[in-house]
Amino acid sequence: MITLLAFIVTISVLVVFHEYGHYRVARACGVKVERFSLGFGPVIWRYQRTPDSTEFTLSALPLGGYVRMLGHGPEPVPAAQHAVAFKFKPLWQRTAIVAAGPAANFLLAVVLYAASNWMGVDEPQARLGTPVAATLADRAGLRAGDWVKATSSDGLTWQDVRSMADLRWALTQGVLNAEPLHLNVANARGQGARSVVLDLDTLGTKEVDAAVMRRVGVSLWMGDPVVGEVRPGPALDAGLKAGDRVLSVDGVAMGDANELFATIRGDANGTPMAWRVERGGQVLSFTIKPDSVLDRNQRIGRIHAVLGQPPQMEKVSYGFAEGLTRAASHTWGMSVLTLKMLWRMVTFDASWKQLSGMLTIADYAGQSARMGLSYYLGFLAVVSVSLGVLNLLPLPMLDGGHLMYYLFEAVTGRPPSDVWLDRLTRGGLAIMIMMMSLAFYNDVARYLGQH
């Protein structure tokens, strides 16, 4: 129920702000707005102050919305109403009205990010676990317990890292830009500062997914190699109990829970493993055969037990000015990131499996809502940025398509012909249907564990 409610609120808020951008600028330009609708299909509620004013409606299918303006469609407009019709307004006003929708989404994202920054979010500290052998983190010399304090793309200009979220964002940018990432790190006690370099430019890819991040090898510190809750499976069958401290696996000492987790995961064939654990001052030996399971098209080992401890959390919040500045910067960064990913998918430099649809949005909406208001506001901001960017794509069914028409009109002095408008609309509709179908397929595939 929480997921459904969070999803409905997400769609409603984002659509209302997007359409309100169109509505507000249209009214400012003297255009008559006939209807402001949240949702499609049969109208279940309506309000209209006077017969000539805008009709506000709530429709049965709340998965979108629209603003209907006089003269924005093919229907003829009576001569007496030309002054308040969209199609008879100057080019700059029509452009402003259409661009106002995406602009409202970007502005909303800044406000939402800022509110989340001011309220504060509990984030894991940027403390690292033991990197897997041969990963970039291992080759860079990172060690268990290292605490990342700042990052830099050039080794000259540094950005403070206040949480693991900041570090993940810097890693994402570095992978996408195919450039090294400099880290200023301290030991587990916050002493002995040193600089290391992650050679992200050697990955040979600009695609950010779980497999690439495993090659980078930067992981959140999971604590000591202690067994937590033991569920039905290999761990329980072998006799492990909560509180057991794992000393070694197959003769290799386990430094932390990250190393233990990686060792188990790496046993993709379910080979029996010799464990030595400490329990109540005694050292015990066990033989455990991990289950071989399929995870994102990859075989991994799993013993069905909780390992390590929850990460140390830190309340990350900002003052008014810094919170607003960071919100604007993050909105810009997310917009650029979204455009880059879309371009790489179009050029087949990134997988189309990363395209998500309504099911993924609903799932994330529910998860963020359960985590708290600040997390949910941040999630809303991310989706608002995505909606703004997507609506600026030059597809005839979107705002960007109309802006493309106006650019043509500005250059040639005349609008596109009706024949071309019809062809472009049909083509744009086909592309939109294909993208929506692919997003839906990806969503279903994720839930079935095929991605």
URZITA-V42177 format. One record per run of one state. SS is the DSSP state (hx for helix, st for strand, lp for the rest). FROM is the first residue (numbers start at 1). TO is the last residue. If there is no record, write none. Layout:
# URZITA-V42177
SS|FROM|TO  SS|FROM|TO
This chain:
# URZITA-V42177
lp|1|1  hx|2|28  lp|29|32  st|33|47  lp|48|54  st|55|69  lp|70|78  hx|79|84  lp|85|85  hx|86|88  lp|89|90  hx|91|119  lp|120|120  st|121|124  lp|125|126  st|127|128  lp|129|135  hx|136|140  lp|141|146  st|147|152  lp|153|158  st|159|160  lp|161|163  hx|164|177  lp|178|180  st|181|186  lp|187|193  st|194|198  lp|199|199  hx|200|202  lp|203|209  hx|210|216  lp|217|219  st|220|220  lp|221|225  st|226|230  lp|231|233  hx|234|238  lp|239|244  st|245|249  lp|250|251  st|252|253  lp|254|256  hx|257|265  lp|266|271  st|272|279  lp|280|281  st|282|289  lp|290|290  st|291|295  lp|296|297  st|298|302  lp|303|304  st|305|307  lp|308|312  st|313|316  lp|317|319  hx|320|346  lp|347|351  hx|352|354  lp|355|357  hx|358|371  lp|372|372  hx|373|391  lp|392|398  hx|399|412  lp|413|417  hx|418|447  lp|448|451
